[in-house]
Amino acid sequence: MSTIKRIGTEANPNMSAANVYNGVVYLRGLTDPSGRDLVSQTKNNLAEADRLLAEAGTDKSRLLTADIWLKDAQSGYGPMNAIWASWIDPNNKPTRTCVQADLASPGLLVEIQLTAALP
């Protein structure tokens, strides 16, 4: 039976930052409540994704799926997508969903959840 490796459990009493199980890394929904705007929140979320993926032993070239929630898809999709396109490994794109959602707090403009394979 495979064991579950839990990463970042001390930072939040309600969840792990990432879990690794059966060769797959599952990141929590990444948010940046301190970010001033959609651009900074998206960049900070993706920087945190890089950090967590590295801690788990993988990187963005191994992404399997991405789920993105935007507070306002009409105004936010273009700016978020431009940052995503510059961040993503162009030779190893994950499947992706992007939807509009009423996020957990008024200051949150984007939330990103990723899964990746270990090498």
Biopython code that builds the backbone (N, CA, C, O; Angstrom):
import numpy as np
from Bio.PDB.StructureBuilder import StructureBuilder

atoms = [
    (1, "MET", "N", (0.845, -1.177, 0.000)),
    (1, "MET", "CA", (0.000, 0.000, 0.000)),
    (1, "MET", "C", (0.891, 1.241, 0.000)),
    (1, "MET", "O", (1.872, 1.299, 0.742)),
    (2, "SER", "N", (0.561, 2.216, -0.814)),
    (2, "SER", "CA", (1.313, 3.468, -0.881)),
    (2, "SER", "C", (0.989, 4.344, 0.306)),
    (2, "SER", "O", (-0.138, 4.370, 0.799)),
    (3, "THR", "N", (2.001, 5.061, 0.754)),
    (3, "THR", "CA", (1.774, 6.023, 1.829)),
    (3, "THR", "C", (1.505, 7.390, 1.219)),
    (3, "THR", "O", (1.846, 7.655, 0.066)),
    (4, "ILE", "N", (0.892, 8.243, 2.012)),
    (4, "ILE", "CA", (0.610, 9.611, 1.590)),
    (4, "ILE", "C", (1.635, 10.521, 2.243)),
    (4, "ILE", "O", (1.812, 10.491, 3.461)),
    (5, "LYS", "N", (2.305, 11.323, 1.444)),
    (5, "LYS", "CA", (3.220, 12.339, 1.958)),
    (5, "LYS", "C", (2.459, 13.660, 1.970)),
    (5, "LYS", "O", (1.956, 14.108, 0.939)),
    (6, "ARG", "N", (2.380, 14.272, 3.136)),
    (6, "ARG", "CA", (1.669, 15.542, 3.283)),
    (6, "ARG", "C", (2.678, 16.667, 3.470)),
    (6, "ARG", "O", (3.576, 16.571, 4.307)),
    (7, "ILE", "N", (2.529, 17.729, 2.692)),
    (7, "ILE", "CA", (3.452, 18.865, 2.704)),
    (7, "ILE", "C", (2.708, 20.102, 3.192)),
    (7, "ILE", "O", (1.570, 20.351, 2.795)),
    (8, "GLY", "N", (3.364, 20.874, 4.057)),
    (8, "GLY", "CA", (2.807, 22.156, 4.481)),
    (8, "GLY", "C", (1.607, 22.051, 5.394)),
    (8, "GLY", "O", (0.695, 22.874, 5.312)),
    (9, "THR", "N", (1.589, 21.059, 6.260)),
    (9, "THR", "CA", (0.440, 20.898, 7.162)),
    (9, "THR", "C", (0.463, 21.886, 8.317)),
    (9, "THR", "O", (-0.576, 22.136, 8.929)),
    (10, "GLU", "N", (1.627, 22.457, 8.631)),
    (10, "GLU", "CA", (1.731, 23.364, 9.764)),
    (10, "GLU", "C", (1.187, 24.766, 9.446)),
    (10, "GLU", "O", (0.839, 25.508, 10.365)),
    (11, "ALA", "N", (1.111, 25.131, 8.188)),
    (11, "ALA", "CA", (0.700, 26.486, 7.806)),
    (11, "ALA", "C", (-0.799, 26.737, 7.968)),
    (11, "ALA", "O", (-1.213, 27.878, 8.171)),
    (12, "ASN", "N", (-1.606, 25.697, 7.883)),
    (12, "ASN", "CA", (-3.057, 25.875, 7.933)),
    (12, "ASN", "C", (-3.651, 24.701, 8.711)),
    (12, "ASN", "O", (-3.352, 23.545, 8.412)),
    (13, "PRO", "N", (-4.489, 24.992, 9.703)),
    (13, "PRO", "CA", (-5.058, 23.898, 10.492)),
    (13, "PRO", "C", (-6.078, 23.047, 9.739)),
    (13, "PRO", "O", (-6.464, 21.978, 10.212)),
    (14, "ASN", "N", (-6.518, 23.516, 8.566)),
    (14, "ASN", "CA", (-7.594, 22.840, 7.847)),
    (14, "ASN", "C", (-7.151, 21.976, 6.672)),
    (14, "ASN", "O", (-7.939, 21.180, 6.160)),
    (15, "MET", "N", (-5.876, 22.125, 6.232)),
    (15, "MET", "CA", (-5.488, 21.412, 5.010)),
    (15, "MET", "C", (-3.975, 21.323, 4.882)),
    (15, "MET", "O", (-3.223, 22.016, 5.567)),
    (16, "SER", "N", (-3.561, 20.448, 3.982)),
    (16, "SER", "CA", (-2.162, 20.377, 3.559)),
    (16, "SER", "C", (-1.984, 21.327, 2.383)),
    (16, "SER", "O", (-2.936, 21.617, 1.658)),
    (17, "ALA", "N", (-0.758, 21.809, 2.200)),
    (17, "ALA", "CA", (-0.463, 22.614, 1.015)),
    (17, "ALA", "C", (-0.375, 21.712, -0.222)),
    (17, "ALA", "O", (-0.714, 22.123, -1.331)),
    (18, "ALA", "N", (0.085, 20.480, -0.006)),
    (18, "ALA", "CA", (0.178, 19.507, -1.094)),
    (18, "ALA", "C", (0.197, 18.103, -0.490)),
    (18, "ALA", "O", (0.635, 17.895, 0.641)),
    (19, "ASN", "N", (-0.289, 17.159, -1.274)),
    (19, "ASN", "CA", (-0.216, 15.745, -0.915)),
    (19, "ASN", "C", (0.372, 14.983, -2.084)),
    (19, "ASN", "O", (0.103, 15.295, -3.244)),
    (20, "VAL", "N", (1.181, 13.979, -1.769)),
    (20, "VAL", "CA", (1.767, 13.125, -2.791)),
    (20, "VAL", "C", (1.284, 11.704, -2.527)),
    (20, "VAL", "O", (1.432, 11.175, -1.425)),
    (21, "TYR", "N", (0.703, 11.095, -3.561)),
    (21, "TYR", "CA", (0.179, 9.737, -3.419)),
    (21, "TYR", "C", (0.259, 9.025, -4.766)),
    (21, "TYR", "O", (-0.161, 9.562, -5.791)),
    (22, "ASN", "N", (0.801, 7.817, -4.750)),
    (22, "ASN", "CA", (0.879, 6.981, -5.959)),
    (22, "ASN", "C", (1.491, 7.725, -7.148)),
    (22, "ASN", "O", (1.018, 7.584, -8.276)),
    (23, "GLY", "N", (2.531, 8.507, -6.906)),
    (23, "GLY", "CA", (3.223, 9.192, -7.986)),
    (23, "GLY", "C", (2.554, 10.446, -8.499)),
    (23, "GLY", "O", (2.963, 10.992, -9.523)),
    (24, "VAL", "N", (1.518, 10.916, -7.794)),
    (24, "VAL", "CA", (0.809, 12.128, -8.203)),
    (24, "VAL", "C", (0.874, 13.153, -7.072)),
    (24, "VAL", "O", (0.711, 12.810, -5.901)),
    (25, "VAL", "N", (1.115, 14.413, -7.436)),
    (25, "VAL", "CA", (1.152, 15.522, -6.491)),
    (25, "VAL", "C", (-0.129, 16.336, -6.659)),
    (25, "VAL", "O", (-0.473, 16.766, -7.760)),
    (26, "TYR", "N", (-0.822, 16.536, -5.547)),
    (26, "TYR", "CA", (-2.070, 17.302, -5.533)),
    (26, "TYR", "C", (-1.828, 18.576, -4.736)),
    (26, "TYR", "O", (-1.589, 18.515, -3.530)),
    (27, "LEU", "N", (-1.888, 19.732, -5.396)),
    (27, "LEU", "CA", (-1.734, 20.999, -4.688)),
    (27, "LEU", "C", (-3.091, 21.503, -4.220)),
    (27, "LEU", "O", (-4.116, 21.269, -4.860)),
    (28, "ARG", "N", (-3.073, 22.199, -3.092)),
    (28, "ARG", "CA", (-4.283, 22.859, -2.614)),
    (28, "ARG", "C", (-4.660, 23.959, -3.595)),
    (28, "ARG", "O", (-3.881, 24.286, -4.490)),
    (29, "GLY", "N", (-5.842, 24.530, -3.436)),
    (29, "GLY", "CA", (-6.205, 25.708, -4.205)),
    (29, "GLY", "C", (-5.315, 26.859, -3.762)),
    (29, "GLY", "O", (-5.332, 27.251, -2.595)),
    (30, "LEU", "N", (-4.542, 27.397, -4.688)),
    (30, "LEU", "CA", (-3.599, 28.463, -4.365)),
    (30, "LEU", "C", (-4.276, 29.821, -4.479)),
    (30, "LEU", "O", (-4.859, 30.156, -5.510)),
    (31, "THR", "N", (-4.191, 30.590, -3.412)),
    (31, "THR", "CA", (-4.756, 31.934, -3.380)),
    (31, "THR", "C", (-3.739, 32.886, -2.769)),
    (31, "THR", "O", (-2.827, 32.467, -2.056)),
    (32, "ASP", "N", (-3.906, 34.165, -3.055)),
    (32, "ASP", "CA", (-3.024, 35.191, -2.508)),
    (32, "ASP", "C", (-3.871, 36.368, -2.025)),
    (32, "ASP", "O", (-4.078, 37.330, -2.763)),
    (33, "PRO", "N", (-4.362, 36.290, -0.778)),
    (33, "PRO", "CA", (-5.222, 37.358, -0.277)),
    (33, "PRO", "C", (-4.505, 38.699, -0.127)),
    (33, "PRO", "O", (-5.165, 39.733, -0.025)),
    (34, "SER", "N", (-3.173, 38.708, -0.111)),
    (34, "SER", "CA", (-2.441, 39.971, 0.028)),
    (34, "SER", "C", (-2.179, 40.638, -1.316)),
    (34, "SER", "O", (-1.754, 41.793, -1.362)),
    (35, "GLY", "N", (-2.429, 39.923, -2.410)),
    (35, "GLY", "CA", (-2.180, 40.495, -3.737)),
    (35, "GLY", "C", (-3.099, 41.661, -4.038)),
    (35, "GLY", "O", (-4.289, 41.626, -3.727)),
    (36, "ARG", "N", (-2.538, 42.692, -4.643)),
    (36, "ARG", "CA", (-3.286, 43.926, -4.917)),
    (36, "ARG", "C", (-4.312, 43.767, -6.025)),
    (36, "ARG", "O", (-5.391, 44.359, -5.982)),
    (37, "ASP", "N", (-3.961, 42.958, -7.021)),
    (37, "ASP", "CA", (-4.805, 42.859, -8.207)),
    (37, "ASP", "C", (-4.684, 41.452, -8.796)),
    (37, "ASP", "O", (-3.931, 40.618, -8.295)),
    (38, "LEU", "N", (-5.427, 41.211, -9.851)),
    (38, "LEU", "CA", (-5.439, 39.886, -10.480)),
    (38, "LEU", "C", (-4.056, 39.474, -10.977)),
    (38, "LEU", "O", (-3.663, 38.319, -10.818)),
    (39, "VAL", "N", (-3.325, 40.391, -11.566)),
    (39, "VAL", "CA", (-2.001, 40.076, -12.100)),
    (39, "VAL", "C", (-1.066, 39.627, -10.981)),
    (39, "VAL", "O", (-0.421, 38.585, -11.097)),
    (40, "SER", "N", (-0.988, 40.400, -9.902)),
    (40, "SER", "CA", (-0.086, 40.019, -8.811)),
    (40, "SER", "C", (-0.541, 38.728, -8.142)),
    (40, "SER", "O", (0.293, 37.895, -7.787)),
    (41, "GLN", "N", (-1.844, 38.547, -7.963)),
    (41, "GLN", "CA", (-2.336, 37.308, -7.355)),
    (41, "GLN", "C", (-1.993, 36.105, -8.227)),
    (41, "GLN", "O", (-1.561, 35.075, -7.708)),
    (42, "THR", "N", (-2.175, 36.215, -9.529)),
    (42, "THR", "CA", (-1.872, 35.101, -10.434)),
    (42, "THR", "C", (-0.377, 34.781, -10.398)),
    (42, "THR", "O", (0.003, 33.616, -10.281)),
    (43, "LYS", "N", (0.472, 35.804, -10.498)),
    (43, "LYS", "CA", (1.920, 35.577, -10.462)),
    (43, "LYS", "C", (2.348, 34.948, -9.146)),
    (43, "LYS", "O", (3.158, 34.022, -9.138)),
    (44, "ASN", "N", (1.816, 35.438, -8.035)),
    (44, "ASN", "CA", (2.174, 34.884, -6.727)),
    (44, "ASN", "C", (1.684, 33.450, -6.567)),
    (44, "ASN", "O", (2.387, 32.619, -5.991)),
    (45, "ASN", "N", (0.488, 33.149, -7.069)),
    (45, "ASN", "CA", (-0.022, 31.779, -7.005)),
    (45, "ASN", "C", (0.873, 30.824, -7.797)),
    (45, "ASN", "O", (1.153, 29.714, -7.345)),
    (46, "LEU", "N", (1.319, 31.252, -8.970)),
    (46, "LEU", "CA", (2.158, 30.386, -9.799)),
    (46, "LEU", "C", (3.564, 30.245, -9.221)),
    (46, "LEU", "O", (4.188, 29.194, -9.367)),
    (47, "ALA", "N", (4.065, 31.284, -8.573)),
    (47, "ALA", "CA", (5.351, 31.166, -7.879)),
    (47, "ALA", "C", (5.237, 30.168, -6.729)),
    (47, "ALA", "O", (6.143, 29.365, -6.506)),
    (48, "GLU", "N", (4.131, 30.220, -6.004)),
    (48, "GLU", "CA", (3.902, 29.254, -4.921)),
    (48, "GLU", "C", (3.749, 27.846, -5.494)),
    (48, "GLU", "O", (4.207, 26.882, -4.882)),
    (49, "ALA", "N", (3.117, 27.714, -6.651)),
    (49, "ALA", "CA", (3.006, 26.405, -7.304)),
    (49, "ALA", "C", (4.393, 25.858, -7.620)),
    (49, "ALA", "O", (4.669, 24.686, -7.364)),
    (50, "ASP", "N", (5.270, 26.699, -8.174)),
    (50, "ASP", "CA", (6.639, 26.257, -8.457)),
    (50, "ASP", "C", (7.321, 25.758, -7.189)),
    (50, "ASP", "O", (7.978, 24.717, -7.204)),
    (51, "ARG", "N", (7.168, 26.495, -6.093)),
    (51, "ARG", "CA", (7.799, 26.138, -4.826)),
    (51, "ARG", "C", (7.280, 24.799, -4.304)),
    (51, "ARG", "O", (8.061, 23.927, -3.923)),
    (52, "LEU", "N", (5.957, 24.646, -4.290)),
    (52, "LEU", "CA", (5.360, 23.415, -3.775)),
    (52, "LEU", "C", (5.675, 22.211, -4.664)),
    (52, "LEU", "O", (5.939, 21.119, -4.160)),
    (53, "LEU", "N", (5.648, 22.404, -5.965)),
    (53, "LEU", "CA", (5.990, 21.311, -6.873)),
    (53, "LEU", "C", (7.432, 20.868, -6.644)),
    (53, "LEU", "O", (7.718, 19.671, -6.612)),
    (54, "ALA", "N", (8.333, 21.822, -6.485)),
    (54, "ALA", "CA", (9.739, 21.478, -6.220)),
    (54, "ALA", "C", (9.879, 20.741, -4.895)),
    (54, "ALA", "O", (10.621, 19.763, -4.802)),
    (55, "GLU", "N", (9.166, 21.207, -3.866)),
    (55, "GLU", "CA", (9.236, 20.523, -2.568)),
    (55, "GLU", "C", (8.722, 19.092, -2.672)),
    (55, "GLU", "O", (9.207, 18.199, -1.977)),
    (56, "ALA", "N", (7.742, 18.878, -3.538)),
    (56, "ALA", "CA", (7.193, 17.530, -3.725)),
    (56, "ALA", "C", (8.068, 16.667, -4.631)),
    (56, "ALA", "O", (7.871, 15.454, -4.699)),
    (57, "GLY", "N", (9.035, 17.277, -5.332)),
    (57, "GLY", "CA", (9.926, 16.507, -6.187)),
    (57, "GLY", "C", (9.574, 16.510, -7.656)),
    (57, "GLY", "O", (9.956, 15.598, -8.388)),
    (58, "THR", "N", (8.843, 17.535, -8.103)),
    (58, "THR", "CA", (8.464, 17.599, -9.510)),
    (58, "THR", "C", (8.478, 19.049, -9.961)),
    (58, "THR", "O", (8.970, 19.916, -9.239)),
    (59, "ASP", "N", (7.941, 19.325, -11.150)),
    (59, "ASP", "CA", (7.882, 20.705, -11.646)),
    (59, "ASP", "C", (6.728, 20.847, -12.635)),
    (59, "ASP", "O", (6.008, 19.890, -12.917)),
    (60, "LYS", "N", (6.570, 22.068, -13.157)),
    (60, "LYS", "CA", (5.416, 22.353, -14.017)),
    (60, "LYS", "C", (5.428, 21.586, -15.338)),
    (60, "LYS", "O", (4.393, 21.489, -15.998)),
    (61, "SER", "N", (6.581, 21.037, -15.736)),
    (61, "SER", "CA", (6.610, 20.223, -16.955)),
    (61, "SER", "C", (5.879, 18.904, -16.773)),
    (61, "SER", "O", (5.622, 18.195, -17.746)),
    (62, "ARG", "N", (5.538, 18.566, -15.520)),
    (62, "ARG", "CA", (4.870, 17.303, -15.210)),
    (62, "ARG", "C", (3.399, 17.508, -14.830)),
    (62, "ARG", "O", (2.758, 16.590, -14.319)),
    (63, "LEU", "N", (2.860, 18.719, -15.080)),
    (63, "LEU", "CA", (1.460, 18.986, -14.735)),
    (63, "LEU", "C", (0.519, 18.080, -15.516)),
    (63, "LEU", "O", (0.727, 17.809, -16.699)),
    (64, "LEU", "N", (-0.520, 17.620, -14.828)),
    (64, "LEU", "CA", (-1.568, 16.813, -15.450)),
    (64, "LEU", "C", (-2.826, 17.631, -15.664)),
    (64, "LEU", "O", (-3.396, 17.637, -16.756)),
    (65, "THR", "N", (-3.264, 18.331, -14.605)),
    (65, "THR", "CA", (-4.499, 19.115, -14.674)),
    (65, "THR", "C", (-4.321, 20.455, -13.984)),
    (65, "THR", "O", (-3.472, 20.614, -13.106)),
    (66, "ALA", "N", (-5.139, 21.417, -14.399)),
    (66, "ALA", "CA", (-5.205, 22.725, -13.754)),
    (66, "ALA", "C", (-6.666, 23.144, -13.703)),
    (66, "ALA", "O", (-7.387, 23.060, -14.697)),
    (67, "ASP", "N", (-7.087, 23.595, -12.534)),
    (67, "ASP", "CA", (-8.422, 24.167, -12.366)),
    (67, "ASP", "C", (-8.224, 25.601, -11.893)),
    (67, "ASP", "O", (-7.522, 25.848, -10.913)),
    (68, "ILE", "N", (-8.846, 26.541, -12.594)),
    (68, "ILE", "CA", (-8.688, 27.961, -12.277)),
    (68, "ILE", "C", (-10.070, 28.570, -12.086)),
    (68, "ILE", "O", (-10.968, 28.407, -12.912)),
    (69, "TRP", "N", (-10.209, 29.276, -10.971)),
    (69, "TRP", "CA", (-11.442, 29.993, -10.670)),
    (69, "TRP", "C", (-11.142, 31.485, -10.664)),
    (69, "TRP", "O", (-10.208, 31.933, -9.999)),
    (70, "LEU", "N", (-11.934, 32.249, -11.403)),
    (70, "LEU", "CA", (-11.785, 33.702, -11.473)),
    (70, "LEU", "C", (-13.012, 34.363, -10.867)),
    (70, "LEU", "O", (-14.142, 33.923, -11.083)),
    (71, "LYS", "N", (-12.779, 35.418, -10.111)),
    (71, "LYS", "CA", (-13.904, 36.160, -9.549)),
    (71, "LYS", "C", (-14.728, 36.796, -10.676)),
    (71, "LYS", "O", (-15.958, 36.798, -10.627)),
    (72, "ASP", "N", (-14.039, 37.336, -11.689)),
    (72, "ASP", "CA", (-14.711, 37.955, -12.829)),
    (72, "ASP", "C", (-14.057, 37.443, -14.103)),
    (72, "ASP", "O", (-13.017, 37.951, -14.522)),
    (73, "ALA", "N", (-14.657, 36.458, -14.707)),
    (73, "ALA", "CA", (-14.071, 35.833, -15.889)),
    (73, "ALA", "C", (-14.041, 36.785, -17.074)),
    (73, "ALA", "O", (-13.122, 36.723, -17.891)),
    (74, "GLN", "N", (-15.014, 37.651, -17.178)),
    (74, "GLN", "CA", (-15.071, 38.539, -18.338)),
    (74, "GLN", "C", (-13.881, 39.494, -18.371)),
    (74, "GLN", "O", (-13.255, 39.659, -19.418)),
    (75, "SER", "N", (-13.563, 40.118, -17.253)),
    (75, "SER", "CA", (-12.428, 41.050, -17.241)),
    (75, "SER", "C", (-11.113, 40.356, -16.878)),
    (75, "SER", "O", (-10.042, 40.862, -17.212)),
    (76, "GLY", "N", (-11.174, 39.223, -16.209)),
    (76, "GLY", "CA", (-9.962, 38.598, -15.713)),
    (76, "GLY", "C", (-9.336, 37.546, -16.594)),
    (76, "GLY", "O", (-8.153, 37.241, -16.440)),
    (77, "TYR", "N", (-10.105, 36.975, -17.526)),
    (77, "TYR", "CA", (-9.577, 35.861, -18.312)),
    (77, "TYR", "C", (-8.345, 36.248, -19.123)),
    (77, "TYR", "O", (-7.343, 35.533, -19.103)),
    (78, "GLY", "N", (-8.407, 37.356, -19.825)),
    (78, "GLY", "CA", (-7.284, 37.789, -20.667)),
    (78, "GLY", "C", (-5.998, 38.002, -19.884)),
    (78, "GLY", "O", (-4.969, 37.421, -20.230)),
    (79, "PRO", "N", (-6.032, 38.833, -18.824)),
    (79, "PRO", "CA", (-4.804, 39.050, -18.040)),
    (79, "PRO", "C", (-4.282, 37.767, -17.387)),
    (79, "PRO", "O", (-3.078, 37.510, -17.410)),
    (80, "MET", "N", (-5.165, 36.969, -16.810)),
    (80, "MET", "CA", (-4.732, 35.722, -16.180)),
    (80, "MET", "C", (-4.133, 34.789, -17.223)),
    (80, "MET", "O", (-3.095, 34.173, -16.982)),
    (81, "ASN", "N", (-4.776, 34.683, -18.374)),
    (81, "ASN", "CA", (-4.330, 33.761, -19.405)),
    (81, "ASN", "C", (-2.967, 34.166, -19.970)),
    (81, "ASN", "O", (-2.166, 33.301, -20.323)),
    (82, "ALA", "N", (-2.696, 35.470, -20.060)),
    (82, "ALA", "CA", (-1.390, 35.935, -20.538)),
    (82, "ALA", "C", (-0.283, 35.506, -19.572)),
    (82, "ALA", "O", (0.783, 35.068, -20.004)),
    (83, "ILE", "N", (-0.533, 35.628, -18.281)),
    (83, "ILE", "CA", (0.447, 35.207, -17.279)),
    (83, "ILE", "C", (0.605, 33.695, -17.325)),
    (83, "ILE", "O", (1.725, 33.186, -17.290)),
    (84, "TRP", "N", (-0.505, 32.976, -17.403)),
    (84, "TRP", "CA", (-0.468, 31.515, -17.486)),
    (84, "TRP", "C", (0.372, 31.080, -18.687)),
    (84, "TRP", "O", (1.230, 30.206, -18.562)),
    (85, "ALA", "N", (0.125, 31.687, -19.846)),
    (85, "ALA", "CA", (0.831, 31.302, -21.072)),
    (85, "ALA", "C", (2.333, 31.538, -20.959)),
    (85, "ALA", "O", (3.121, 30.778, -21.523)),
    (86, "SER", "N", (2.738, 32.580, -20.237)),
    (86, "SER", "CA", (4.171, 32.837, -20.079)),
    (86, "SER", "C", (4.793, 31.917, -19.022)),
    (86, "SER", "O", (6.008, 31.718, -19.023)),
    (87, "TRP", "N", (3.984, 31.358, -18.127)),
    (87, "TRP", "CA", (4.479, 30.484, -17.060)),
    (87, "TRP", "C", (4.522, 29.021, -17.472)),
    (87, "TRP", "O", (5.473, 28.312, -17.143)),
    (88, "ILE", "N", (3.519, 28.571, -18.179)),
    (88, "ILE", "CA", (3.357, 27.154, -18.467)),
    (88, "ILE", "C", (4.482, 26.641, -19.379)),
    (88, "ILE", "O", (4.989, 27.387, -20.216)),
    (89, "ASP", "N", (4.863, 25.389, -19.219)),
    (89, "ASP", "CA", (5.823, 24.759, -20.116)),
    (89, "ASP", "C", (5.098, 24.512, -21.446)),
    (89, "ASP", "O", (4.172, 23.703, -21.494)),
    (90, "PRO", "N", (5.505, 25.196, -22.528)),
    (90, "PRO", "CA", (4.748, 25.083, -23.784)),
    (90, "PRO", "C", (4.772, 23.696, -24.400)),
    (90, "PRO", "O", (3.934, 23.382, -25.245)),
    (91, "ASN", "N", (5.721, 22.860, -23.991)),
    (91, "ASN", "CA", (5.806, 21.504, -24.536)),
    (91, "ASN", "C", (5.083, 20.471, -23.685)),
    (91, "ASN", "O", (4.993, 19.303, -24.063)),
    (92, "ASN", "N", (4.566, 20.900, -22.529)),
    (92, "ASN", "CA", (3.925, 19.957, -21.603)),
    (92, "ASN", "C", (2.716, 20.604, -20.946)),
    (92, "ASN", "O", (2.697, 20.808, -19.732)),
    (93, "LYS", "N", (1.727, 20.921, -21.733)),
    (93, "LYS", "CA", (0.541, 21.611, -21.225)),
    (93, "LYS", "C", (-0.414, 20.625, -20.558)),
    (93, "LYS", "O", (-0.667, 19.543, -21.089)),
    (94, "PRO", "N", (-0.944, 21.001, -19.391)),
    (94, "PRO", "CA", (-1.940, 20.152, -18.734)),
    (94, "PRO", "C", (-3.319, 20.374, -19.352)),
    (94, "PRO", "O", (-3.516, 21.308, -20.130)),
    (95, "THR", "N", (-4.254, 19.524, -19.005)),
    (95, "THR", "CA", (-5.642, 19.866, -19.288)),
    (95, "THR", "C", (-6.000, 21.004, -18.345)),
    (95, "THR", "O", (-5.386, 21.144, -17.287)),
    (96, "ARG", "N", (-6.979, 21.814, -18.709)),
    (96, "ARG", "CA", (-7.282, 22.975, -17.875)),
    (96, "ARG", "C", (-8.765, 23.328, -17.934)),
    (96, "ARG", "O", (-9.412, 23.230, -18.976)),
    (97, "THR", "N", (-9.272, 23.737, -16.790)),
    (97, "THR", "CA", (-10.612, 24.281, -16.668)),
    (97, "THR", "C", (-10.473, 25.679, -16.103)),
    (97, "THR", "O", (-9.651, 25.906, -15.214)),
    (98, "CYS", "N", (-11.261, 26.621, -16.601)),
    (98, "CYS", "CA", (-11.251, 27.975, -16.060)),
    (98, "CYS", "C", (-12.695, 28.460, -16.013)),
    (98, "CYS", "O", (-13.371, 28.530, -17.040)),
    (99, "VAL", "N", (-13.161, 28.794, -14.813)),
    (99, "VAL", "CA", (-14.541, 29.217, -14.634)),
    (99, "VAL", "C", (-14.624, 30.440, -13.724)),
    (99, "VAL", "O", (-13.681, 30.765, -13.002)),
    (100, "GLN", "N", (-15.749, 31.092, -13.777)),
    (100, "GLN", "CA", (-16.031, 32.194, -12.858)),
    (100, "GLN", "C", (-16.649, 31.621, -11.593)),
    (100, "GLN", "O", (-17.464, 30.700, -11.648)),
    (101, "ALA", "N", (-16.250, 32.180, -10.442)),
    (101, "ALA", "CA", (-16.769, 31.677, -9.170)),
    (101, "ALA", "C", (-16.787, 32.782, -8.129)),
    (101, "ALA", "O", (-15.980, 33.711, -8.169)),
    (102, "ASP", "N", (-17.716, 32.664, -7.206)),
    (102, "ASP", "CA", (-17.759, 33.538, -6.045)),
    (102, "ASP", "C", (-16.747, 32.983, -5.050)),
    (102, "ASP", "O", (-17.044, 32.028, -4.333)),
    (103, "LEU", "N", (-15.554, 33.574, -4.999)),
    (103, "LEU", "CA", (-14.462, 33.035, -4.184)),
    (103, "LEU", "C", (-14.688, 33.314, -2.706)),
    (103, "LEU", "O", (-15.563, 34.098, -2.339)),
    (104, "ALA", "N", (-13.886, 32.662, -1.857)),
    (104, "ALA", "CA", (-14.123, 32.615, -0.410)),
    (104, "ALA", "C", (-14.064, 33.956, 0.307)),
    (104, "ALA", "O", (-14.702, 34.117, 1.347)),
    (105, "SER", "N", (-13.319, 34.920, -0.217)),
    (105, "SER", "CA", (-13.294, 36.239, 0.416)),
    (105, "SER", "C", (-13.279, 37.308, -0.674)),
    (105, "SER", "O", (-12.841, 37.049, -1.795)),
    (106, "PRO", "N", (-13.754, 38.500, -0.346)),
    (106, "PRO", "CA", (-13.911, 39.549, -1.363)),
    (106, "PRO", "C", (-12.618, 39.947, -2.076)),
    (106, "PRO", "O", (-12.660, 40.347, -3.239)),
    (107, "GLY", "N", (-11.464, 39.843, -1.398)),
    (107, "GLY", "CA", (-10.202, 40.240, -2.008)),
    (107, "GLY", "C", (-9.594, 39.223, -2.945)),
    (107, "GLY", "O", (-8.665, 39.539, -3.688)),
    (108, "LEU", "N", (-10.107, 37.998, -2.919)),
    (108, "LEU", "CA", (-9.564, 36.965, -3.803)),
    (108, "LEU", "C", (-10.115, 37.138, -5.212)),
    (108, "LEU", "O", (-11.326, 37.235, -5.411)),
    (109, "LEU", "N", (-9.210, 37.176, -6.188)),
    (109, "LEU", "CA", (-9.607, 37.360, -7.579)),
    (109, "LEU", "C", (-9.349, 36.131, -8.436)),
    (109, "LEU", "O", (-9.917, 35.990, -9.519)),
    (110, "VAL", "N", (-8.475, 35.226, -7.938)),
    (110, "VAL", "CA", (-8.146, 34.009, -8.682)),
    (110, "VAL", "C", (-7.710, 32.925, -7.698)),
    (110, "VAL", "O", (-7.050, 33.198, -6.696)),
    (111, "GLU", "N", (-8.091, 31.702, -8.009)),
    (111, "GLU", "CA", (-7.623, 30.535, -7.267)),
    (111, "GLU", "C", (-7.205, 29.490, -8.289)),
    (111, "GLU", "O", (-7.900, 29.263, -9.279)),
    (112, "ILE", "N", (-6.048, 28.849, -8.037)),
    (112, "ILE", "CA", (-5.484, 27.886, -8.980)),
    (112, "ILE", "C", (-5.169, 26.592, -8.243)),
    (112, "ILE", "O", (-4.498, 26.609, -7.210)),
    (113, "GLN", "N", (-5.652, 25.469, -8.773)),
    (113, "GLN", "CA", (-5.370, 24.140, -8.191)),
    (113, "GLN", "C", (-4.738, 23.291, -9.271)),
    (113, "GLN", "O", (-5.230, 23.242, -10.398)),
    (114, "LEU", "N", (-3.644, 22.620, -8.927)),
    (114, "LEU", "CA", (-2.888, 21.838, -9.893)),
    (114, "LEU", "C", (-2.642, 20.415, -9.414)),
    (114, "LEU", "O", (-2.560, 20.164, -8.212)),
    (115, "THR", "N", (-2.526, 19.489, -10.351)),
    (115, "THR", "CA", (-2.028, 18.157, -10.066)),
    (115, "THR", "C", (-0.871, 17.883, -11.027)),
    (115, "THR", "O", (-0.873, 18.340, -12.170)),
    (116, "ALA", "N", (0.114, 17.130, -10.541)),
    (116, "ALA", "CA", (1.290, 16.837, -11.367)),
    (116, "ALA", "C", (1.779, 15.424, -11.065)),
    (116, "ALA", "O", (1.529, 14.876, -9.991)),
    (117, "ALA", "N", (2.474, 14.855, -12.028)),
    (117, "ALA", "CA", (3.096, 13.549, -11.837)),
    (117, "ALA", "C", (4.509, 13.723, -11.316)),
    (117, "ALA", "O", (5.179, 14.712, -11.613)),
    (118, "LEU", "N", (4.951, 12.754, -10.540)),
    (118, "LEU", "CA", (6.358, 12.717, -10.156)),
    (118, "LEU", "C", (7.155, 12.167, -11.331)),
    (118, "LEU", "O", (6.615, 11.419, -12.146)),
    (119, "PRO", "N", (8.439, 12.530, -11.429)),
    (119, "PRO", "CA", (9.277, 11.973, -12.514)),
    (119, "PRO", "C", (9.440, 10.463, -12.371)),
    (119, "PRO", "O", (10.110, 9.834, -13.191)),
]
sb = StructureBuilder()
sb.init_structure("model")
sb.init_model(0)
sb.init_chain("A")
sb.init_seg("    ")
for serial, (resi, resn, name, xyz) in enumerate(atoms, 1):
    if name == "N":
        sb.init_residue(resn, " ", resi, " ")
    sb.init_atom(name, np.array(xyz, "f"), 0.0, 1.0, " ", f" {name:<3s}", serial, name[0])
structure = sb.get_structure()
